[in-house]
Amino acid sequence: MPLPAEFAALEPHLGWDLATEPERYAKRLASSMQELQDFYEVAFPLLEDAIAYCDKFPIDELPEDARTLMHLMQSLVTVSFPVEVWKQARVPDSGAAMVHLLVEPVV
Amino acid sequence: MPHFAKPPAGSWTEQYPELGTGPVDYTDSIDPSYYEAEREAVFKKTWLNVGRVELLPKTGSYFTKELPVANTSLILVRGKDKVIRAFHNVCRHRGNKLVWNDYPQEEVKGTCRQFTCKYHAWRYDLEGQLTFVQQEEEFFDLDKNEYGLVGVRCEVWEGFIFVNLDPDAEPLTEYLGEMAKGLEGYPFHEMTEVYTYKAEIGSNWKLFIDAFAEFYHAPVLHQKQAVKEEADKLMGYGFEALHYQLFSPHSMISSWGGMAPPKDPSMVKPIERVLRSGLFGPWDRPDIEGLDTLPPGINPARHKSWGTDSFEFFPNFTLLFWAPGWYLTYHYWPTAVDKHIFEANLYFVPPKNARERLAQELAAVTFKEYALQDANTLEATQTMIAAKAVTEFPLCDQELLLRHLHKVVGDYVKENANAAAR
């Protein structure tokens, strides 16, 4: 799988290698808290190292393994709220409300 | 006890005696006939922002803008002369919608050399001239010069494209007035990294402006977003703005927002500490010109605790600046008395590396979480206002902009009715 060797611990979580926010957000809503927690616990301690690895390249010319790593870290951002604060996948008090992201810079 | 000084009049609101201080009647947000009056008096008469010039980078770039509130759809296009023009999106032959893809109601964008109608292949150039008629000889004395696209007033301020359906409207910069003047020179053109959001909201359009034009709600509605100690502290403080100013029909609120970076890092989430970012944006200002000395309209009180300003351009365009060097826009497009489309755009300086990119990602993700809470609350408000058990609501001094908005809309509606009667 295309991950730099020093990030092999993330391999079980390559399902989070998602390029766009709608994909990452949908996966968060479809995951259990345990699944979010498991991913977070592996990914969060690697965040600084992942940034250092990706920052060896210009952001718009990332090699394939660094792109995958970036996508995983973007997914970490997406799951951080449920894990760090809410203890649920959806933001509290948001009911059936939907906000769709239409345009985003894709790494 | 106030944390920030009030003006000599005693309150922000009492500086503007025409607004009064009494309860406000919200029938204007549930009455279908009032909504019809708003469409005519407000949305067909005022300058409406439809996006930025970066959406139309070169000759032939175009996008369509659906304006159900004004019963029309527009084409925005950059011509061979580089000028941006707006046209009603209708073919002059028999009224087919000119530019659309599979679904006529969906907005589209792209680049083209000319517009060709799907129905009978009539063609228009980028300046709106009719250039080709299929089987032209079958028509009777058809002068192509008389059948160009129907233009709509279109003017640009600081890269923001505005349209006005009223051919007699005053020029854009006059309409935008002093408030806009005070923002000129902000480096909008440097902030081209864009995140665009859209939501269908089950409330009157004014209720969402109400929600974003006061921060009195912020420590309460959004308390579950923060770690507990921080949430308790914010709730204890409540909210007071640094400054308010009306430039009727427009208005602004200036606020603190001291979490960039926070004084006590334990008060923010772990991910925020690592990425140095959050709701208020990346804590580290981008390295561009134009942010060290802000235009005079931003942080008008020149307060050292300044964090964010919101400028409400009447009727439905909000421009919001954050101290760390990025901005947002909000648009509220009515579709019915109790429905509207909410659009938000986040604008950042393009990131140079992964660290900056992830800091922006965190700001964008956080924005969406807050917007979801705001959106959901609005539907609950709309339903209960519509129940009419209560019709008048007391607004506090921190809700000055709401009081002003409802008054101004009312004034436009009245003025339009009077003009029609004359």
Chai-1 contact restraints between the chains, C-beta under 6 A:
chainA,res_idxA,chainB,res_idxB,connection_type,confidence,min_distance_angstrom,max_distance_angstrom,comment,restraint_id
A,L47,B,V274,contact,1.0,0.0,6.0,A-B,restraint_1
A,I51,B,A354,contact,1.0,0.0,6.0,A-B,restraint_2
A,I51,B,R355,contact,1.0,0.0,6.0,A-B,restraint_3
A,C54,B,A354,contact,1.0,0.0,6.0,A-B,restraint_4
A,D55,B,N353,contact,1.0,0.0,6.0,A-B,restraint_5
A,D55,B,A354,contact,1.0,0.0,6.0,A-B,restraint_6
A,I59,B,P351,contact,1.0,0.0,6.0,A-B,restraint_7
A,I59,B,N353,contact,1.0,0.0,6.0,A-B,restraint_8
A,I59,B,R357,contact,1.0,0.0,6.0,A-B,restraint_9
A,M73,B,L358,contact,1.0,0.0,6.0,A-B,restraint_10
A,Q74,B,E361,contact,1.0,0.0,6.0,A-B,restraint_11
A,V77,B,E361,contact,1.0,0.0,6.0,A-B,restraint_12
A,V77,B,L362,contact,1.0,0.0,6.0,A-B,restraint_13
A,V77,B,V365,contact,1.0,0.0,6.0,A-B,restraint_14
A,T78,B,V365,contact,1.0,0.0,6.0,A-B,restraint_15
A,S80,B,I271,contact,1.0,0.0,6.0,A-B,restraint_16
A,E84,B,K269,contact,1.0,0.0,6.0,A-B,restraint_17
A,E84,B,P270,contact,1.0,0.0,6.0,A-B,restraint_18
A,V91,B,E369,contact,1.0,0.0,6.0,A-B,restraint_19
A,V91,B,L372,contact,1.0,0.0,6.0,A-B,restraint_20
A,P92,B,K224,contact,1.0,0.0,6.0,A-B,restraint_21
A,D93,B,Q373,contact,1.0,0.0,6.0,A-B,restraint_22
A,S94,B,L372,contact,1.0,0.0,6.0,A-B,restraint_23
A,S94,B,Q373,contact,1.0,0.0,6.0,A-B,restraint_24
A,S94,B,N376,contact,1.0,0.0,6.0,A-B,restraint_25
A,G95,B,N376,contact,1.0,0.0,6.0,A-B,restraint_26
A,A97,B,L372,contact,1.0,0.0,6.0,A-B,restraint_27
A,A97,B,A375,contact,1.0,0.0,6.0,A-B,restraint_28
A,A97,B,N376,contact,1.0,0.0,6.0,A-B,restraint_29
A,V99,B,Y197,contact,1.0,0.0,6.0,A-B,restraint_30
A,V99,B,A199,contact,1.0,0.0,6.0,A-B,restraint_31
A,V99,B,K368,contact,1.0,0.0,6.0,A-B,restraint_32
A,V99,B,A371,contact,1.0,0.0,6.0,A-B,restraint_33
A,V99,B,L372,contact,1.0,0.0,6.0,A-B,restraint_34
A,H100,B,K198,contact,1.0,0.0,6.0,A-B,restraint_35
A,L101,B,Y197,contact,1.0,0.0,6.0,A-B,restraint_36
A,L102,B,T196,contact,1.0,0.0,6.0,A-B,restraint_37
A,L102,B,K198,contact,1.0,0.0,6.0,A-B,restraint_38
A,V103,B,V194,contact,1.0,0.0,6.0,A-B,restraint_39
A,V103,B,T196,contact,1.0,0.0,6.0,A-B,restraint_40
A,E104,B,Y195,contact,1.0,0.0,6.0,A-B,restraint_41
A,P105,B,E193,contact,1.0,0.0,6.0,A-B,restraint_42
